[in-house]
Amino acid sequence: MEFKIKLSNIVNFTINKAIQIFGIIIIVFSIIFMLSLISYSPNDPNFIFPNEKEINNLIGIKGSILSDFFFQSIGLVSVLIPLTFIFVGINIFSQKKITVIIECFF
């Protein structure tokens, strides 16, 4: 019986740490996404006009393409997307619940 309790505690601990790592990963990717949006320049190459120009985006060509896509499709509201995911990642990290993502989308 004692072995089952220890095994259950180890499994719960591992699941909680995996959820916390997932929250940290969401925070890191949303910060990278925010950096690409902040350093957006209309003169950077994008997926429509892939020129051999100098890239001013901090993330590089991928950040330039990503930020151009979001600014062209959504507009300035796209800055709120990484902010939302930063707060979602913080909530996942602190509450240790993966269902926060589902609650965020609804």
N, CA, C and O atoms as CSV, one atom per row, in Angstrom:
chain,resi,resn,atom,element,x,y,z
A,1,MET,N,N,0.819,-1.187,0.000
A,1,MET,CA,C,0.000,0.000,0.000
A,1,MET,C,C,0.866,1.255,0.000
A,1,MET,O,O,0.540,2.246,-0.653
A,2,GLU,N,N,1.949,1.204,0.721
A,2,GLU,CA,C,2.853,2.350,0.799
A,2,GLU,C,C,3.509,2.624,-0.558
A,2,GLU,O,O,3.780,3.774,-0.905
A,3,PHE,N,N,3.760,1.560,-1.316
A,3,PHE,CA,C,4.358,1.713,-2.635
A,3,PHE,C,C,3.409,2.443,-3.582
A,3,PHE,O,O,3.851,3.270,-4.380
A,4,LYS,N,N,2.104,2.147,-3.502
A,4,LYS,CA,C,1.124,2.816,-4.354
A,4,LYS,C,C,1.054,4.306,-4.044
A,4,LYS,O,O,0.918,5.120,-4.957
A,5,ILE,N,N,1.145,4.666,-2.786
A,5,ILE,CA,C,1.095,6.079,-2.394
A,5,ILE,C,C,2.329,6.808,-2.910
A,5,ILE,O,O,2.220,7.916,-3.437
A,6,LYS,N,N,3.495,6.199,-2.762
A,6,LYS,CA,C,4.718,6.825,-3.260
A,6,LYS,C,C,4.695,6.960,-4.777
A,6,LYS,O,O,5.092,7.990,-5.321
A,7,LEU,N,N,4.229,5.919,-5.456
A,7,LEU,CA,C,4.148,5.962,-6.909
A,7,LEU,C,C,3.155,7.036,-7.361
A,7,LEU,O,O,3.408,7.751,-8.330
A,8,SER,N,N,2.035,7.144,-6.664
A,8,SER,CA,C,1.045,8.167,-6.984
A,8,SER,C,C,1.625,9.566,-6.776
A,8,SER,O,O,1.380,10.463,-7.582
A,9,ASN,N,N,2.389,9.758,-5.706
A,9,ASN,CA,C,3.017,11.059,-5.453
A,9,ASN,C,C,4.049,11.405,-6.528
A,9,ASN,O,O,4.147,12.558,-6.949
A,10,ILE,N,N,4.806,10.419,-6.964
A,10,ILE,CA,C,5.808,10.646,-8.006
A,10,ILE,C,C,5.130,11.005,-9.322
A,10,ILE,O,O,5.584,11.906,-10.028
A,11,VAL,N,N,4.051,10.310,-9.658
A,11,VAL,CA,C,3.326,10.594,-10.899
A,11,VAL,C,C,2.722,11.994,-10.848
A,11,VAL,O,O,2.822,12.742,-11.820
A,12,ASN,N,N,2.099,12.357,-9.731
A,12,ASN,CA,C,1.517,13.694,-9.607
A,12,ASN,C,C,2.580,14.781,-9.693
A,12,ASN,O,O,2.360,15.813,-10.327
A,13,PHE,N,N,3.722,14.560,-9.065
A,13,PHE,CA,C,4.815,15.516,-9.112
A,13,PHE,C,C,5.324,15.691,-10.542
A,13,PHE,O,O,5.574,16.812,-10.985
A,14,THR,N,N,5.475,14.578,-11.258
A,14,THR,CA,C,5.958,14.628,-12.636
A,14,THR,C,C,4.967,15.346,-13.552
A,14,THR,O,O,5.363,16.136,-14.408
A,15,ILE,N,N,3.695,15.068,-13.366
A,15,ILE,CA,C,2.675,15.736,-14.187
A,15,ILE,C,C,2.655,17.229,-13.908
A,15,ILE,O,O,2.568,18.029,-14.839
A,16,ASN,N,N,2.735,17.619,-12.632
A,16,ASN,CA,C,2.741,19.044,-12.291
A,16,ASN,C,C,3.956,19.758,-12.868
A,16,ASN,O,O,3.833,20.882,-13.353
A,17,LYS,N,N,5.104,19.139,-12.824
A,17,LYS,CA,C,6.299,19.770,-13.392
A,17,LYS,C,C,6.227,19.856,-14.909
A,17,LYS,O,O,6.702,20.830,-15.494
A,18,ALA,N,N,5.640,18.853,-15.557
A,18,ALA,CA,C,5.474,18.905,-17.014
A,18,ALA,C,C,4.522,20.032,-17.403
A,18,ALA,O,O,4.745,20.720,-18.400
A,19,ILE,N,N,3.466,20.221,-16.623
A,19,ILE,CA,C,2.532,21.316,-16.887
A,19,ILE,C,C,3.225,22.658,-16.685
A,19,ILE,O,O,3.010,23.583,-17.468
A,20,GLN,N,N,4.050,22.780,-15.650
A,20,GLN,CA,C,4.789,24.025,-15.422
A,20,GLN,C,C,5.767,24.299,-16.555
A,20,GLN,O,O,5.903,25.445,-16.984
A,21,ILE,N,N,6.446,23.277,-17.045
A,21,ILE,CA,C,7.364,23.452,-18.179
A,21,ILE,C,C,6.598,23.886,-19.418
A,21,ILE,O,O,7.083,24.720,-20.182
A,22,PHE,N,N,5.410,23.333,-19.626
A,22,PHE,CA,C,4.567,23.741,-20.748
A,22,PHE,C,C,4.175,25.212,-20.627
A,22,PHE,O,O,4.150,25.931,-21.626
A,23,GLY,N,N,3.872,25.660,-19.416
A,23,GLY,CA,C,3.563,27.072,-19.194
A,23,GLY,C,C,4.748,27.964,-19.504
A,23,GLY,O,O,4.580,29.035,-20.087
A,24,ILE,N,N,5.944,27.539,-19.122
A,24,ILE,CA,C,7.153,28.317,-19.412
A,24,ILE,C,C,7.408,28.373,-20.916
A,24,ILE,O,O,7.816,29.410,-21.439
A,25,ILE,N,N,7.171,27.269,-21.606
A,25,ILE,CA,C,7.353,27.245,-23.062
A,25,ILE,C,C,6.386,28.212,-23.732
A,25,ILE,O,O,6.768,28.918,-24.665
A,26,ILE,N,N,5.138,28.255,-23.270
A,26,ILE,CA,C,4.165,29.203,-23.829
A,26,ILE,C,C,4.625,30.630,-23.598
A,26,ILE,O,O,4.516,31.466,-24.495
A,27,ILE,N,N,5.140,30.922,-22.408
A,27,ILE,CA,C,5.620,32.277,-22.101
A,27,ILE,C,C,6.779,32.652,-23.016
A,27,ILE,O,O,6.805,33.760,-23.551
A,28,VAL,N,N,7.732,31.750,-23.205
A,28,VAL,CA,C,8.908,32.043,-24.027
A,28,VAL,C,C,8.508,32.286,-25.482
A,28,VAL,O,O,8.979,33.240,-26.102
A,29,PHE,N,N,7.638,31.426,-26.034
A,29,PHE,CA,C,7.228,31.613,-27.421
A,29,PHE,C,C,6.413,32.890,-27.607
A,29,PHE,O,O,6.522,33.549,-28.641
A,30,SER,N,N,5.606,33.238,-26.625
A,30,SER,CA,C,4.834,34.471,-26.772
A,30,SER,C,C,5.722,35.704,-26.637
A,30,SER,O,O,5.439,36.727,-27.260
A,31,ILE,N,N,6.781,35.635,-25.846
A,31,ILE,CA,C,7.731,36.751,-25.775
A,31,ILE,C,C,8.469,36.891,-27.109
A,31,ILE,O,O,8.682,38.007,-27.584
A,32,ILE,N,N,8.857,35.774,-27.708
A,32,ILE,CA,C,9.499,35.820,-29.024
A,32,ILE,C,C,8.546,36.394,-30.069
A,32,ILE,O,O,8.948,37.186,-30.921
A,33,PHE,N,N,7.294,35.989,-29.995
A,33,PHE,CA,C,6.276,36.506,-30.913
A,33,PHE,C,C,6.077,38.007,-30.710
A,33,PHE,O,O,5.930,38.755,-31.677
A,34,MET,N,N,6.073,38.442,-29.456
A,34,MET,CA,C,5.934,39.871,-29.159
A,34,MET,C,C,7.137,40.651,-29.693
A,34,MET,O,O,6.969,41.744,-30.233
A,35,LEU,N,N,8.337,40.107,-29.550
A,35,LEU,CA,C,9.526,40.775,-30.095
A,35,LEU,C,C,9.449,40.911,-31.614
A,35,LEU,O,O,9.850,41.932,-32.173
A,36,SER,N,N,8.935,39.886,-32.270
A,36,SER,CA,C,8.821,39.987,-33.730
A,36,SER,C,C,7.789,41.024,-34.126
A,36,SER,O,O,7.957,41.697,-35.143
A,37,LEU,N,N,6.722,41.172,-33.349
A,37,LEU,CA,C,5.718,42.184,-33.666
A,37,LEU,C,C,6.220,43.589,-33.362
A,37,LEU,O,O,5.940,44.528,-34.107
A,38,ILE,N,N,6.957,43.733,-32.274
A,38,ILE,CA,C,7.463,45.058,-31.901
A,38,ILE,C,C,8.506,45.547,-32.902
A,38,ILE,O,O,8.543,46.732,-33.232
A,39,SER,N,N,9.349,44.639,-33.384
A,39,SER,CA,C,10.412,45.045,-34.298
A,39,SER,C,C,9.990,44.938,-35.764
A,39,SER,O,O,10.842,44.823,-36.646
A,40,TYR,N,N,8.703,44.975,-36.026
A,40,TYR,CA,C,8.181,44.895,-37.397
A,40,TYR,C,C,8.593,46.131,-38.196
A,40,TYR,O,O,8.533,47.258,-37.705
A,41,SER,N,N,9.004,45.896,-39.417
A,41,SER,CA,C,9.308,46.977,-40.343
A,41,SER,C,C,8.664,46.635,-41.682
A,41,SER,O,O,8.846,45.525,-42.182
A,42,PRO,N,N,7.913,47.568,-42.273
A,42,PRO,CA,C,7.296,47.260,-43.561
A,42,PRO,C,C,8.301,47.050,-44.683
A,42,PRO,O,O,7.950,46.505,-45.730
A,43,ASN,N,N,9.534,47.469,-44.485
A,43,ASN,CA,C,10.564,47.296,-45.516
A,43,ASN,C,C,11.214,45.918,-45.479
A,43,ASN,O,O,11.963,45.563,-46.389
A,44,ASP,N,N,10.938,45.145,-44.444
A,44,ASP,CA,C,11.503,43.796,-44.358
A,44,ASP,C,C,10.889,42.901,-45.423
A,44,ASP,O,O,9.756,43.123,-45.851
A,45,PRO,N,N,11.645,41.881,-45.855
A,45,PRO,CA,C,11.050,40.923,-46.790
A,45,PRO,C,C,9.942,40.134,-46.097
A,45,PRO,O,O,10.022,39.861,-44.899
A,46,ASN,N,N,8.917,39.774,-46.851
A,46,ASN,CA,C,7.824,38.992,-46.299
A,46,ASN,C,C,7.490,37.861,-47.251
A,46,ASN,O,O,8.229,37.611,-48.204
A,47,PHE,N,N,6.375,37.171,-47.001
A,47,PHE,CA,C,6.069,36.013,-47.835
A,47,PHE,C,C,5.533,36.400,-49.208
A,47,PHE,O,O,5.496,35.555,-50.102
A,48,ILE,N,N,5.118,37.643,-49.404
A,48,ILE,CA,C,4.648,38.087,-50.717
A,48,ILE,C,C,5.819,38.588,-51.563
A,48,ILE,O,O,5.941,38.230,-52.735
A,49,PHE,N,N,6.672,39.410,-50.972
A,49,PHE,CA,C,7.831,39.972,-51.674
A,49,PHE,C,C,9.123,39.523,-50.989
A,49,PHE,O,O,9.689,40.277,-50.197
A,50,PRO,N,N,9.595,38.317,-51.276
A,50,PRO,CA,C,10.821,37.836,-50.621
A,50,PRO,C,C,12.066,38.420,-51.295
A,50,PRO,O,O,12.651,37.791,-52.176
A,51,ASN,N,N,12.455,39.589,-50.892
A,51,ASN,CA,C,13.634,40.243,-51.467
A,51,ASN,C,C,14.881,39.875,-50.670
A,51,ASN,O,O,14.799,39.277,-49.597
A,52,GLU,N,N,16.004,40.236,-51.206
A,52,GLU,CA,C,17.275,40.023,-50.518
A,52,GLU,C,C,17.690,41.291,-49.784
A,52,GLU,O,O,18.859,41.676,-49.821
A,53,LYS,N,N,16.756,41.931,-49.128
A,53,LYS,CA,C,17.038,43.149,-48.380
A,53,LYS,C,C,17.575,42.809,-47.002
A,53,LYS,O,O,17.551,41.662,-46.558
A,54,GLU,N,N,18.058,43.848,-46.347
A,54,GLU,CA,C,18.510,43.675,-44.969
A,54,GLU,C,C,17.285,43.530,-44.069
A,54,GLU,O,O,16.311,44.270,-44.201
A,55,ILE,N,N,17.350,42.583,-43.168
A,55,ILE,CA,C,16.226,42.306,-42.277
A,55,ILE,C,C,16.432,43.085,-40.985
A,55,ILE,O,O,17.463,42.948,-40.327
A,56,ASN,N,N,15.445,43.904,-40.623
A,56,ASN,CA,C,15.518,44.706,-39.406
A,56,ASN,C,C,14.814,44.049,-38.228
A,56,ASN,O,O,14.927,44.532,-37.101
A,57,ASN,N,N,14.098,42.974,-38.459
A,57,ASN,CA,C,13.374,42.298,-37.396
A,57,ASN,C,C,14.350,41.588,-36.468
A,57,ASN,O,O,15.329,40.998,-36.925
A,58,LEU,N,N,14.086,41.644,-35.172
A,58,LEU,CA,C,14.984,41.028,-34.189
A,58,LEU,C,C,15.022,39.510,-34.297
A,58,LEU,O,O,16.033,38.898,-33.953
A,59,ILE,N,N,13.954,38.896,-34.761
A,59,ILE,CA,C,13.883,37.442,-34.839
A,59,ILE,C,C,14.398,36.923,-36.183
A,59,ILE,O,O,14.662,35.729,-36.323
A,60,GLY,N,N,14.541,37.794,-37.153
A,60,GLY,CA,C,15.062,37.386,-38.449
A,60,GLY,C,C,13.961,37.274,-39.481
A,60,GLY,O,O,12.914,37.911,-39.368
A,61,ILE,N,N,14.212,36.453,-40.491
A,61,ILE,CA,C,13.270,36.323,-41.591
A,61,ILE,C,C,11.965,35.686,-41.130
A,61,ILE,O,O,10.895,36.070,-41.602
A,62,LYS,N,N,12.036,34.727,-40.222
A,62,LYS,CA,C,10.808,34.088,-39.725
A,62,LYS,C,C,9.961,35.077,-38.932
A,62,LYS,O,O,8.735,35.075,-39.041
A,63,GLY,N,N,10.606,35.912,-38.142
A,63,GLY,CA,C,9.883,36.942,-37.407
A,63,GLY,C,C,9.293,37.986,-38.327
A,63,GLY,O,O,8.203,38.502,-38.078
A,64,SER,N,N,10.012,38.297,-39.392
A,64,SER,CA,C,9.516,39.257,-40.371
A,64,SER,C,C,8.275,38.730,-41.069
A,64,SER,O,O,7.297,39.460,-41.233
A,65,ILE,N,N,8.306,37.478,-41.477
A,65,ILE,CA,C,7.159,36.869,-42.149
A,65,ILE,C,C,5.978,36.752,-41.192
A,65,ILE,O,O,4.843,37.059,-41.558
A,66,LEU,N,N,6.246,36.309,-39.966
A,66,LEU,CA,C,5.187,36.137,-38.976
A,66,LEU,C,C,4.522,37.465,-38.627
A,66,LEU,O,O,3.295,37.561,-38.606
A,67,SER,N,N,5.319,38.474,-38.358
A,67,SER,CA,C,4.745,39.770,-37.981
A,67,SER,C,C,4.008,40.408,-39.156
A,67,SER,O,O,2.965,41.033,-38.960
A,68,ASP,N,N,4.530,40.262,-40.367
A,68,ASP,CA,C,3.843,40.812,-41.530
A,68,ASP,C,C,2.501,40.121,-41.740
A,68,ASP,O,O,1.503,40.779,-42.033
A,69,PHE,N,N,2.473,38.810,-41.592
A,69,PHE,CA,C,1.223,38.073,-41.744
A,69,PHE,C,C,0.183,38.542,-40.731
A,69,PHE,O,O,-0.967,38.788,-41.092
A,70,PHE,N,N,0.580,38.666,-39.465
A,70,PHE,CA,C,-0.382,39.057,-38.447
A,70,PHE,C,C,-0.816,40.513,-38.592
A,70,PHE,O,O,-1.991,40.822,-38.393
A,71,PHE,N,N,0.104,41.409,-38.934
A,71,PHE,CA,C,-0.293,42.799,-39.105
A,71,PHE,C,C,-1.171,42.989,-40.334
A,71,PHE,O,O,-2.071,43.830,-40.321
A,72,GLN,N,N,-0.929,42.227,-41.391
A,72,GLN,CA,C,-1.748,42.346,-42.591
A,72,GLN,C,C,-3.133,41.729,-42.404
A,72,GLN,O,O,-4.114,42.229,-42.954
A,73,SER,N,N,-3.217,40.648,-41.632
A,73,SER,CA,C,-4.501,39.965,-41.492
A,73,SER,C,C,-5.338,40.501,-40.332
A,73,SER,O,O,-6.553,40.640,-40.471
A,74,ILE,N,N,-4.718,40.804,-39.195
A,74,ILE,CA,C,-5.474,41.218,-38.014
A,74,ILE,C,C,-5.312,42.701,-37.725
A,74,ILE,O,O,-6.265,43.361,-37.312
A,75,GLY,N,N,-4.124,43.224,-37.936
A,75,GLY,CA,C,-3.866,44.631,-37.648
A,75,GLY,C,C,-3.194,44.804,-36.303
A,75,GLY,O,O,-2.517,43.898,-35.817
A,76,LEU,N,N,-3.381,45.959,-35.705
A,76,LEU,CA,C,-2.718,46.255,-34.433
A,76,LEU,C,C,-3.242,45.416,-33.277
A,76,LEU,O,O,-2.596,45.332,-32.233
A,77,VAL,N,N,-4.387,44.804,-33.447
A,77,VAL,CA,C,-4.933,43.936,-32.410
A,77,VAL,C,C,-4.045,42.706,-32.216
A,77,VAL,O,O,-4.115,42.050,-31.177
A,78,SER,N,N,-3.218,42.391,-33.203
A,78,SER,CA,C,-2.351,41.222,-33.101
A,78,SER,C,C,-1.333,41.353,-31.976
A,78,SER,O,O,-0.737,40.355,-31.571
A,79,VAL,N,N,-1.123,42.562,-31.462
A,79,VAL,CA,C,-0.225,42.741,-30.319
A,79,VAL,C,C,-0.847,42.136,-29.066
A,79,VAL,O,O,-0.127,41.746,-28.146
A,80,LEU,N,N,-2.169,42.055,-29.017
A,80,LEU,CA,C,-2.842,41.496,-27.850
A,80,LEU,C,C,-2.733,39.970,-27.777
A,80,LEU,O,O,-2.895,39.393,-26.702
A,81,ILE,N,N,-2.466,39.323,-28.887
A,81,ILE,CA,C,-2.367,37.857,-28.902
A,81,ILE,C,C,-1.201,37.367,-28.046
A,81,ILE,O,O,-1.419,36.508,-27.191
A,82,PRO,N,N,0.039,37.869,-28.228
A,82,PRO,CA,C,1.098,37.387,-27.351
A,82,PRO,C,C,0.910,37.819,-25.903
A,82,PRO,O,O,1.326,37.105,-24.990
A,83,LEU,N,N,0.290,38.976,-25.677
A,83,LEU,CA,C,0.008,39.373,-24.289
A,83,LEU,C,C,-0.937,38.380,-23.621
A,83,LEU,O,O,-0.752,38.017,-22.459
A,84,THR,N,N,-1.942,37.948,-24.361
A,84,THR,CA,C,-2.878,36.961,-23.828
A,84,THR,C,C,-2.156,35.663,-23.494
A,84,THR,O,O,-2.381,35.072,-22.437
A,85,PHE,N,N,-1.286,35.222,-24.402
A,85,PHE,CA,C,-0.579,33.968,-24.157
A,85,PHE,C,C,0.450,34.086,-23.032
A,85,PHE,O,O,0.746,33.090,-22.372
A,86,ILE,N,N,0.991,35.254,-22.805
A,86,ILE,CA,C,1.890,35.443,-21.662
A,86,ILE,C,C,1.114,35.231,-20.367
A,86,ILE,O,O,1.575,34.530,-19.467
A,87,PHE,N,N,-0.063,35.839,-20.280
A,87,PHE,CA,C,-0.873,35.663,-19.072
A,87,PHE,C,C,-1.388,34.241,-18.935
A,87,PHE,O,O,-1.507,33.737,-17.818
A,88,VAL,N,N,-1.696,33.582,-20.047
A,88,VAL,CA,C,-2.114,32.182,-19.995
A,88,VAL,C,C,-0.971,31.313,-19.484
A,88,VAL,O,O,-1.184,30.429,-18.654
A,89,GLY,N,N,0.238,31.560,-19.977
A,89,GLY,CA,C,1.401,30.799,-19.505
A,89,GLY,C,C,1.665,31.010,-18.031
A,89,GLY,O,O,2.026,30.071,-17.322
A,90,ILE,N,N,1.488,32.238,-17.559
A,90,ILE,CA,C,1.667,32.516,-16.134
A,90,ILE,C,C,0.611,31.787,-15.310
A,90,ILE,O,O,0.915,31.233,-14.254
A,91,ASN,N,N,-0.635,31.790,-15.797
A,91,ASN,CA,C,-1.691,31.066,-15.083
A,91,ASN,C,C,-1.455,29.563,-15.079
A,91,ASN,O,O,-1.695,28.900,-14.069
A,92,ILE,N,N,-0.988,29.020,-16.194
A,92,ILE,CA,C,-0.683,27.586,-16.241
A,92,ILE,C,C,0.443,27.261,-15.263
A,92,ILE,O,O,0.391,26.253,-14.559
A,93,PHE,N,N,1.455,28.115,-15.223
A,93,PHE,CA,C,2.582,27.872,-14.335
A,93,PHE,C,C,2.162,27.941,-12.868
A,93,PHE,O,O,2.599,27.121,-12.060
A,94,SER,N,N,1.322,28.907,-12.520
A,94,SER,CA,C,0.977,29.085,-11.115
A,94,SER,C,C,-0.126,28.137,-10.647
A,94,SER,O,O,-0.069,27.640,-9.522
A,95,GLN,N,N,-1.128,27.878,-11.490
A,95,GLN,CA,C,-2.241,27.027,-11.074
A,95,GLN,C,C,-2.010,25.545,-11.342
A,95,GLN,O,O,-2.702,24.694,-10.784
A,96,LYS,N,N,-1.043,25.239,-12.190
A,96,LYS,CA,C,-0.726,23.860,-12.569
A,96,LYS,C,C,-1.940,23.136,-13.151
A,96,LYS,O,O,-2.177,21.962,-12.867
A,97,LYS,N,N,-2.712,23.872,-13.980
A,97,LYS,CA,C,-3.863,23.296,-14.682
A,97,LYS,C,C,-3.700,23.557,-16.172
A,97,LYS,O,O,-3.458,24.690,-16.588
A,98,ILE,N,N,-3.832,22.522,-16.958
A,98,ILE,CA,C,-3.710,22.653,-18.402
A,98,ILE,C,C,-5.016,23.163,-19.005
A,98,ILE,O,O,-5.027,23.622,-20.147
A,99,THR,N,N,-6.114,23.090,-18.259
A,99,THR,CA,C,-7.409,23.526,-18.768
A,99,THR,C,C,-7.514,25.036,-18.886
A,99,THR,O,O,-8.503,25.535,-19.423
A,100,VAL,N,N,-6.535,25.774,-18.406
A,100,VAL,CA,C,-6.539,27.238,-18.525
A,100,VAL,C,C,-6.528,27.649,-19.996
A,100,VAL,O,O,-7.103,28.676,-20.356
A,101,ILE,N,N,-5.884,26.862,-20.840
A,101,ILE,CA,C,-5.834,27.167,-22.273
A,101,ILE,C,C,-7.242,27.126,-22.873
A,101,ILE,O,O,-7.615,28.008,-23.647
A,102,ILE,N,N,-8.018,26.105,-22.517
A,102,ILE,CA,C,-9.371,25.992,-23.023
A,102,ILE,C,C,-10.227,27.138,-22.511
A,102,ILE,O,O,-11.014,27.714,-23.262
A,103,GLU,N,N,-10.075,27.469,-21.239
A,103,GLU,CA,C,-10.834,28.583,-20.673
A,103,GLU,C,C,-10.462,29.903,-21.344
A,103,GLU,O,O,-11.315,30.778,-21.487
A,104,CYS,N,N,-9.222,30.060,-21.751
A,104,CYS,CA,C,-8.770,31.287,-22.407
A,104,CYS,C,C,-9.437,31.469,-23.759
A,104,CYS,O,O,-9.830,32.582,-24.109
A,105,PHE,N,N,-9.570,30.407,-24.514
A,105,PHE,CA,C,-10.153,30.518,-25.836
A,105,PHE,C,C,-11.658,30.750,-25.809
A,105,PHE,O,O,-12.224,31.237,-26.788
A,106,PHE,N,N,-12.307,30.412,-24.714
A,106,PHE,CA,C,-13.745,30.639,-24.620
A,106,PHE,C,C,-14.036,31.866,-23.792
A,106,PHE,O,O,-15.199,32.219,-23.599
